[in-house]
Amino acid sequence: MRPVLIVGPTASGKSALALAIAETLGGVIINADAIQVFENWRVLTARPDDNDLARARHALYGHVAADAPYSVGHWLRDVAPLLHGADRPIIIGGTGLYFSALTKGLADIPLTPPEVRRDADHIRIAQGHGALLADLDPETAARIDQRNPMRVQRAWEVQKTTGRGLAHWQDNTPPPLLPLADTMALRVDVERDWLNARIARRFDLMLDQGALDEAQANLAHWDPTQLSAKAIGAPELIAHLNGEMSLADAREKATIATCQFAKRQRTWLRSRMADWHGVDAATLG
């Protein structure tokens, strides 16, 4: 049973494709989205609903506490037992780093101590991620996405913690859990305007399905520094509940943020997964 990998930007129809494959060929749909792992945002992260769960077995959705740390290393440990079970793995998501680590391997980098993370957070917030970038070794700086503050911060933390640049660790990466050649790798391709319109419709649907109630349930324990708080639309809905903006403004800002996120995903896919088999999103329904 050849595993199936499905990658694509948010709202591109990946879930429909995964369900169709699971119902036709059999298999377990495994989450590869860094935010859908958290238990506290089901509607806002478009996790599978009860109807989807009834149609096929799903795994690694909503299994992590809201305040827990979670990384690509955690995900690889969680996914490993599912790769050789009785059901065909159908791994789906938009977190390109998860797929890269799965198919190319992940360097065994020591965990970042809390004090190093605090120092990095302080520098990034007070001085901007450019200050962190300036401290990186040239080889690491040349490899990472220098426009992504969290990627820069991660590289800085690795260098500070281990005394070695992220590039060094990447060059000493162990073999992958699942080589790409052993999979059916599908990349969902989308046209920008088609996707942006779909994103706007989907956020309205999320509001109809209770996204604001979900935000209300998270309000008392809201902590913007937690990874689960990176759910797109969460900061805007929390701001609305705190009286800082109207619901219309929250909707607009969340939709814009989602479109910007999708643009970054499309850029990643074009540069890192050009050899995957392309599937036209418009044909998925």
Sine and cosine of phi, psi and omega as CSV:
sin_phi,cos_phi,sin_psi,cos_psi,sin_omega,cos_omega
0.00,0.00,0.96,-0.28,-0.05,-1.00
-0.96,0.27,0.81,-0.58,0.05,-1.00
-0.88,0.47,0.50,-0.86,0.04,-1.00
-0.92,-0.39,0.74,-0.67,0.09,-1.00
-0.91,-0.41,0.74,-0.67,0.01,-1.00
-0.78,-0.63,0.90,-0.43,0.02,-1.00
-0.84,-0.54,0.53,-0.85,0.02,-1.00
0.03,-1.00,0.24,-0.97,0.01,-1.00
-0.94,0.35,0.25,-0.97,0.02,-1.00
-0.86,0.52,0.60,-0.80,0.07,-1.00
0.92,0.38,0.32,0.95,-0.07,-1.00
-1.00,0.00,-0.08,1.00,0.02,-1.00
0.99,-0.15,0.28,0.96,0.00,-1.00
-0.85,0.52,-0.66,0.75,-0.06,-1.00
-0.89,0.45,-0.64,0.77,0.03,-1.00
-0.89,0.46,-0.65,0.76,0.02,-1.00
-0.91,0.41,-0.69,0.72,0.00,-1.00
-0.88,0.47,-0.67,0.74,0.01,-1.00
-0.90,0.43,-0.65,0.76,0.02,-1.00
-0.89,0.46,-0.66,0.75,0.02,-1.00
-0.92,0.38,-0.68,0.73,-0.01,-1.00
-0.89,0.46,-0.64,0.77,-0.02,-1.00
-0.97,0.25,-0.44,0.90,-0.01,-1.00
-1.00,0.04,-0.72,0.69,-0.11,-0.99
-0.96,-0.28,-0.24,0.97,-0.12,-0.99
1.00,0.08,0.40,-0.92,0.05,-1.00
0.58,-0.81,0.16,-0.99,0.05,-1.00
-0.94,-0.35,0.77,-0.64,0.00,-1.00
-1.00,0.08,0.87,-0.50,-0.12,-0.99
-0.91,-0.41,0.79,-0.62,-0.06,-1.00
-0.96,0.29,0.73,-0.69,0.13,-0.99
-0.78,-0.63,0.73,0.69,0.07,-1.00
-0.86,-0.51,0.80,-0.59,-0.16,-0.99
-0.92,0.40,-0.37,0.93,-0.03,-1.00
-0.98,-0.21,-0.46,0.89,0.02,-1.00
-0.93,0.38,-0.16,0.99,0.05,-1.00
-0.95,0.31,-0.36,0.93,-0.12,-0.99
-0.99,0.11,0.60,-0.80,-0.13,-0.99
-0.96,0.26,-0.37,0.93,-0.24,-0.97
-1.00,-0.03,-0.09,1.00,0.03,-1.00
-0.76,-0.65,1.00,-0.03,0.02,-1.00
-1.00,-0.03,-0.79,0.61,-0.04,-1.00
-0.92,0.39,-0.75,0.66,-0.13,-0.99
-0.93,0.38,-0.42,0.91,0.03,-1.00
-0.99,-0.16,0.11,0.99,0.04,-1.00
0.85,0.53,0.64,0.77,0.12,-0.99
-0.91,0.42,0.40,-0.92,0.00,-1.00
-0.82,0.57,0.68,-0.73,0.03,-1.00
-1.00,0.02,-0.04,-1.00,-0.08,-1.00
-0.88,0.48,-0.57,0.82,0.02,-1.00
-0.91,0.42,-0.68,0.73,0.04,-1.00
-0.89,0.46,-0.69,0.73,-0.03,-1.00
-0.90,0.44,-0.49,0.87,0.02,-1.00
-0.97,0.25,-0.42,0.91,-0.07,-1.00
-0.99,0.11,-0.47,0.88,-0.04,-1.00
-0.38,-0.93,0.42,-0.91,0.07,-1.00
-0.95,0.32,0.69,-0.73,0.04,-1.00
-0.83,-0.56,0.44,-0.90,0.00,-1.00
-0.58,-0.81,0.48,-0.88,0.06,-1.00
0.92,0.39,0.52,0.85,0.12,-0.99
-0.94,-0.34,0.81,-0.59,0.10,-0.99
0.88,0.47,0.51,0.86,-0.06,-1.00
-0.98,-0.19,0.06,1.00,-0.06,-1.00
-0.89,-0.45,0.70,-0.71,0.01,-1.00
-0.88,0.47,0.50,-0.87,-0.09,-1.00
-0.86,0.51,-0.55,0.83,-0.08,-1.00
-0.99,-0.16,0.18,0.98,-0.06,-1.00
-1.00,0.04,0.54,-0.84,0.15,-0.99
-0.97,0.26,0.49,-0.87,0.03,-1.00
-0.43,-0.90,0.72,-0.70,-0.08,-1.00
-0.70,-0.71,0.06,-1.00,0.05,-1.00
-0.89,0.46,-0.52,0.85,0.06,-1.00
-0.90,0.44,-0.69,0.72,0.08,-1.00
-0.85,0.53,-0.70,0.72,-0.06,-1.00
-0.90,0.43,-0.66,0.75,0.02,-1.00
-0.88,0.47,-0.63,0.77,0.04,-1.00
-0.92,0.40,-0.59,0.81,0.00,-1.00
-0.95,0.31,-0.61,0.79,-0.09,-1.00
-0.99,0.16,-0.42,0.91,-0.11,-0.99
-0.80,0.60,-0.74,0.68,-0.02,-1.00
-0.91,0.41,-0.34,0.94,-0.05,-1.00
-1.00,0.08,-0.18,0.98,-0.07,-1.00
-0.98,0.20,-0.31,0.95,-0.09,-1.00
-0.79,-0.61,0.45,0.89,0.02,-1.00
-1.00,0.09,-0.20,-0.98,-0.04,-1.00
-0.97,0.26,-0.41,0.91,-0.05,-1.00
-0.99,-0.15,0.57,-0.82,0.08,-1.00
-0.89,0.45,0.80,-0.60,0.08,-1.00
-0.95,0.31,0.78,-0.63,0.12,-0.99
-0.86,-0.52,0.99,-0.12,-0.17,-0.99
-0.99,-0.12,0.84,-0.54,-0.19,-0.98
-0.72,-0.69,0.67,-0.74,0.08,-1.00
0.17,-0.98,-0.02,-1.00,-0.01,-1.00
-0.89,-0.46,0.08,1.00,0.00,-1.00
-1.00,0.01,1.00,-0.09,-0.09,-1.00
-0.85,0.53,-0.56,0.83,-0.02,-1.00
-0.88,0.47,-0.57,0.82,0.04,-1.00
-0.88,0.47,-0.73,0.69,-0.02,-1.00
-0.92,0.39,-0.63,0.78,0.03,-1.00
-0.89,0.46,-0.70,0.71,0.01,-1.00
-0.91,0.43,-0.62,0.79,-0.01,-1.00
-0.91,0.41,-0.68,0.73,-0.14,-0.99
-0.99,-0.14,-0.26,0.97,-0.03,-1.00
-0.87,-0.49,-0.23,0.97,-0.03,-1.00
0.98,-0.19,0.33,-0.94,-0.01,-1.00
-0.73,-0.69,0.77,-0.64,0.03,-1.00
-0.89,0.46,0.64,-0.77,-0.05,-1.00
-1.00,0.06,0.96,0.28,-0.09,-1.00
-1.00,0.05,0.73,-0.68,0.05,-1.00
-0.84,0.54,0.49,-0.87,0.01,-1.00
-0.90,0.44,0.54,-0.84,0.03,-1.00
-0.98,0.21,0.82,-0.57,0.06,-1.00
-0.89,0.45,0.52,-0.85,-0.02,-1.00
-0.82,0.57,-0.59,0.80,-0.04,-1.00
-0.93,0.36,-0.55,0.84,0.07,-1.00
-0.93,0.36,-0.67,0.75,0.04,-1.00
-0.88,0.48,-0.66,0.75,0.02,-1.00
-0.89,0.45,-0.68,0.73,0.03,-1.00
-0.87,0.49,-0.69,0.73,-0.01,-1.00
-0.91,0.42,-0.69,0.73,0.03,-1.00
-0.86,0.51,-0.69,0.72,-0.04,-1.00
-0.90,0.44,-0.71,0.71,-0.01,-1.00
-0.91,0.42,-0.70,0.71,-0.02,-1.00
-0.88,0.47,-0.68,0.73,-0.05,-1.00
-0.95,0.30,-0.66,0.75,-0.09,-1.00
-0.99,0.16,-0.59,0.81,-0.13,-0.99
-0.87,-0.49,-0.20,0.98,-0.07,-1.00
1.00,-0.05,0.38,-0.93,-0.09,-1.00
-0.95,0.32,-0.21,0.98,0.07,-1.00
-0.88,0.47,-0.53,0.85,0.03,-1.00
-0.92,0.39,-0.58,0.82,0.07,-1.00
-0.95,0.32,-0.66,0.75,-0.02,-1.00
-0.86,0.50,-0.60,0.80,-0.04,-1.00
-0.90,0.44,-0.38,0.92,-0.02,-1.00
-1.00,0.04,-0.16,0.99,-0.10,-0.99
-0.98,0.21,0.48,-0.88,0.10,-0.99
-0.92,0.40,0.50,-0.87,-0.12,-0.99
-0.85,0.53,-0.62,0.78,-0.05,-1.00
-0.92,0.40,-0.68,0.73,0.04,-1.00
-0.91,0.41,-0.71,0.70,-0.02,-1.00
-0.86,0.51,-0.55,0.83,-0.02,-1.00
-0.96,0.27,-0.37,0.93,-0.09,-1.00
-1.00,-0.03,-0.55,0.84,-0.14,-0.99
-1.00,0.09,0.23,-0.97,0.10,-0.99
-0.98,0.19,0.98,-0.20,-0.11,-0.99
-0.94,0.33,-0.23,0.97,0.03,-1.00
-1.00,0.05,-0.16,0.99,-0.04,-1.00
-0.99,-0.13,0.96,-0.29,-0.07,-1.00
-0.84,0.54,-0.61,0.79,-0.07,-1.00
-0.96,0.27,-0.53,0.85,0.08,-1.00
-0.92,0.38,-0.66,0.75,0.04,-1.00
-0.90,0.44,-0.70,0.71,-0.01,-1.00
-0.89,0.46,-0.66,0.75,0.02,-1.00
-0.86,0.50,-0.69,0.72,0.01,-1.00
-0.89,0.45,-0.65,0.76,0.02,-1.00
-0.90,0.45,-0.69,0.73,0.00,-1.00
-0.89,0.46,-0.66,0.75,0.02,-1.00
-0.88,0.47,-0.72,0.69,-0.02,-1.00
-0.91,0.42,-0.66,0.75,0.00,-1.00
-0.92,0.39,-0.63,0.78,-0.07,-1.00
-0.97,0.26,-0.67,0.74,-0.17,-0.99
-0.96,-0.27,-0.27,0.96,-0.08,-1.00
0.98,0.21,0.10,0.99,0.02,-1.00
-0.77,-0.64,0.56,-0.83,-0.03,-1.00
-0.95,0.32,0.39,-0.92,0.03,-1.00
-0.85,0.52,-0.57,0.82,0.02,-1.00
-0.86,0.50,-0.62,0.78,0.04,-1.00
-0.87,0.49,-0.72,0.69,-0.02,-1.00
-0.91,0.41,-0.63,0.78,0.01,-1.00
-0.90,0.44,-0.58,0.82,-0.01,-1.00
-0.96,0.27,-0.18,0.98,0.03,-1.00
-0.88,-0.48,0.66,0.75,-0.05,-1.00
-0.99,0.16,0.71,-0.70,0.05,-1.00
-0.95,0.31,0.19,-0.98,-0.01,-1.00
-0.86,0.51,0.47,-0.88,-0.02,-1.00
-0.96,0.27,0.40,-0.92,0.09,-1.00
-0.92,0.39,-0.58,0.82,-0.09,-1.00
-0.60,-0.80,1.00,-0.05,0.01,-1.00
-0.85,0.53,0.61,-0.79,-0.06,-1.00
-0.85,0.53,-0.58,0.82,-0.03,-1.00
-0.89,0.45,-0.33,0.94,-0.02,-1.00
-1.00,-0.05,0.16,0.99,-0.10,-1.00
-0.82,-0.57,0.22,-0.98,0.27,-0.96
-0.98,-0.19,0.97,-0.26,-0.14,-0.99
-0.98,-0.21,0.90,-0.44,-0.07,-1.00
-0.90,-0.43,0.74,-0.68,0.04,-1.00
-0.91,-0.42,0.87,-0.50,0.00,-1.00
-0.99,0.14,0.89,-0.46,-0.02,-1.00
-0.99,-0.13,0.64,-0.77,-0.06,-1.00
-0.70,-0.71,0.46,-0.89,0.14,-0.99
-1.00,-0.05,0.68,-0.73,-0.19,-0.98
-0.84,0.55,-0.79,0.61,-0.08,-1.00
-0.91,0.42,-0.62,0.78,0.05,-1.00
-0.86,0.50,-0.70,0.71,-0.04,-1.00
-0.94,0.35,-0.67,0.74,-0.02,-1.00
-0.88,0.47,-0.63,0.77,0.05,-1.00
-0.91,0.42,-0.63,0.78,0.02,-1.00
-0.91,0.40,-0.63,0.78,0.04,-1.00
-0.88,0.48,-0.69,0.72,0.01,-1.00
-0.89,0.47,-0.69,0.72,0.02,-1.00
-0.90,0.43,-0.63,0.77,-0.05,-1.00
-0.93,0.37,-0.59,0.81,0.01,-1.00
-0.92,0.38,-0.61,0.79,0.10,-1.00
-0.87,0.49,-0.65,0.76,0.03,-1.00
-0.90,0.43,-0.62,0.78,0.05,-1.00
-0.87,0.49,-0.66,0.75,0.04,-1.00
-0.89,0.46,-0.66,0.75,0.04,-1.00
-0.90,0.44,-0.52,0.86,-0.06,-1.00
-1.00,0.04,-0.01,1.00,0.10,-1.00
0.94,-0.34,0.38,0.92,0.00,-1.00
-0.88,0.48,-0.58,0.82,0.00,-1.00
-0.94,0.35,-0.61,0.79,0.09,-1.00
-0.89,0.45,-0.62,0.79,0.03,-1.00
-0.89,0.45,-0.67,0.74,0.05,-1.00
-0.89,0.45,-0.64,0.77,0.03,-1.00
-0.87,0.49,-0.63,0.78,0.01,-1.00
-0.93,0.38,-0.41,0.91,0.00,-1.00
-1.00,-0.04,-0.18,0.98,-0.18,-0.98
-0.87,0.49,-0.70,0.72,-0.11,-0.99
-0.90,0.44,-0.49,0.87,-0.05,-1.00
-0.92,-0.40,0.35,0.94,-0.06,-1.00
-0.89,0.45,0.79,-0.61,0.05,-1.00
-0.66,-0.75,0.96,-0.27,-0.09,-1.00
-0.90,0.43,-0.21,0.98,0.01,-1.00
-1.00,0.09,-0.23,0.97,0.00,-1.00
-0.96,0.27,0.53,-0.85,0.01,-1.00
-0.89,0.46,-0.58,0.81,-0.01,-1.00
-0.90,0.44,-0.40,0.92,0.01,-1.00
-0.96,0.27,-0.10,1.00,0.04,-1.00
-0.98,0.18,-0.01,1.00,0.08,-1.00
-0.82,0.58,0.83,-0.56,-0.08,-1.00
-0.92,0.40,0.78,-0.62,-0.06,-1.00
0.98,-0.19,-0.36,0.93,-0.01,-1.00
-0.90,0.44,-0.76,0.65,0.00,-1.00
-0.87,0.50,-0.58,0.81,-0.03,-1.00
-0.94,0.35,-0.68,0.73,0.01,-1.00
-0.93,0.36,-0.60,0.80,0.07,-1.00
-0.90,0.44,-0.67,0.74,0.03,-1.00
-0.88,0.48,-0.64,0.77,0.05,-1.00
-0.89,0.46,-0.71,0.70,-0.01,-1.00
-0.91,0.42,-0.46,0.89,0.05,-1.00
-1.00,0.08,0.09,1.00,0.03,-1.00
0.98,0.22,0.31,0.95,-0.08,-1.00
-1.00,-0.04,-0.27,0.96,0.06,-1.00
-0.34,-0.94,0.36,-0.93,0.03,-1.00
-0.96,0.29,0.29,-0.96,0.05,-1.00
-0.90,0.43,-0.59,0.80,0.03,-1.00
-0.88,0.47,-0.68,0.74,0.03,-1.00
-0.92,0.39,-0.63,0.78,0.02,-1.00
-0.89,0.46,-0.68,0.74,0.03,-1.00
-0.87,0.48,-0.72,0.70,-0.04,-1.00
-0.90,0.44,-0.72,0.69,-0.03,-1.00
-0.91,0.41,-0.64,0.77,0.01,-1.00
-0.92,0.40,-0.63,0.77,0.02,-1.00
-0.91,0.42,-0.68,0.73,0.04,-1.00
-0.89,0.46,-0.69,0.73,0.01,-1.00
-0.88,0.47,-0.62,0.78,0.01,-1.00
-0.92,0.38,-0.66,0.75,0.03,-1.00
-0.89,0.45,-0.64,0.77,0.03,-1.00
-0.91,0.41,-0.64,0.77,0.04,-1.00
-0.90,0.44,-0.68,0.73,0.03,-1.00
-0.88,0.47,-0.60,0.80,0.04,-1.00
-0.89,0.46,-0.68,0.73,0.04,-1.00
-0.90,0.43,-0.61,0.79,0.05,-1.00
-0.89,0.45,-0.69,0.72,-0.01,-1.00
-0.89,0.46,-0.62,0.78,0.03,-1.00
-0.89,0.46,-0.70,0.72,0.03,-1.00
-0.87,0.50,-0.73,0.68,-0.06,-1.00
-0.89,0.45,-0.66,0.75,0.00,-1.00
-0.90,0.44,-0.61,0.79,-0.09,-1.00
-1.00,0.05,-0.53,0.85,-0.13,-0.99
-0.96,-0.29,-0.33,0.94,-0.12,-0.99
-0.74,-0.67,0.60,0.80,-0.01,-1.00
-0.92,0.40,-0.39,0.92,-0.04,-1.00
-1.00,0.02,-0.01,1.00,0.08,-1.00
-0.97,0.22,0.39,-0.92,0.01,-1.00
-0.97,0.26,0.85,-0.53,-0.03,-1.00
-0.99,0.17,0.66,-0.76,0.07,-1.00
-0.82,-0.57,0.78,-0.62,-0.02,-1.00
-0.95,0.30,0.89,-0.46,-0.04,-1.00
-0.86,0.51,-0.54,0.84,-0.06,-1.00
-0.90,0.43,-0.29,0.96,0.01,-1.00
-1.00,0.00,-0.08,1.00,-0.11,-0.99
-1.00,0.00,-0.23,0.97,-0.01,-1.00
0.99,0.13,0.00,0.00,0.00,0.00
